Amino acid sequence: MPQSFGLSSPAEAVKVSFLTVAAWWTVFSLPLFFWVKDERVEQEGLSFLGYVKFGFKKFFSTLKKIRKLKSVFLFLLAYWFYIDGVDTIIRMAVDYGISLGFSTNSLIKALLMVQFIGFPAALAFGKLGEIWSVKKAIYLGLLVYVGITLWGMLMREEWEFYVLALMVGLVQGGVQALSRSFYSRLIPKRESAEFFGFYNMVGKFAAIIGPALMGLVAISVRKVLMPPTPNSSQIQQVSEIATRISIGSVLLLFLLGGVLLSFVKGEKGGKTT
């Protein structure tokens, strides 16, 4: 496959891919650097430790405000669960496909397909949010992810992985973009920077539960089903069953996120005072 692009080896392809990513980030960062105006607020006279202390003080101050805003607090909790499910599907897809015996080339093509489909699909989801409602559009995305997870548990052929990649591409960007849009309607406009800082932090921590849950479920299933003295065939069979059930455990994240989201009211710019 690297030879198709005039490259001699997979290692060289990886090096070139890093350069293309760097070029991508540079080009699309230029409009932000040159044309987006931002008001700079400085805390004069603070040392490095002073800035660290100020950062933690601001963090706890924002957390206190969020606890007072029920809809914001519930949404962040819901978002933490369902976006963890979204991230887990993406992060674990290749490992899961390899464990089922799918070729690396097929998996890479499927992941590239997700990226190409994701951008126009996110725009379409944005329109759907305007026509229908943001919350309902998020629910549609979560429902599709539930279907993806269930199908992923049962799939056996490589072509099914492509179909699932198509489905992920259709909803991944939409769920992420609409979640930000919905959150922006809940928070105080004058304090959007600190509230979105907290939102981004929740998103970063969301990559923890899913993989840990999958690992815990897989280990537990293996312990229960593995015979005392298994042969190679039994080991392979039990490992496949454990892997499939572990993927199914991601459903819990989507269900918890969806249930919590149902309690969130679409407020606009709540007050913190």
Buried (B, 14 or more C-beta within 10 A) or exposed (E): EBEEEEBEEEEEBEEBEEEEEEEEEEEEEEEEEEEEEEEEEEEEEEEEEEEEEEEEEEBEEBEEBBEEBBBBBBBBBBBBBBBBBBBBBBBBBBEBBEBBEBEEEBBEBBBEBBEEBBEEBBEEBBEBBEEEBBBEBBBBBBEBBBEBBEBBBEBEEBEBBBBBBBBBBBBBBBBBBBBBBBBBBBBBEEBBEBBBBBBEEBBEEBBEBBBEBBEEBBEBBBEEBBEEEBEEEEEEBBBEBBBBBBBBBBBBBBBBBBEBBEEBEEBEEBEBE
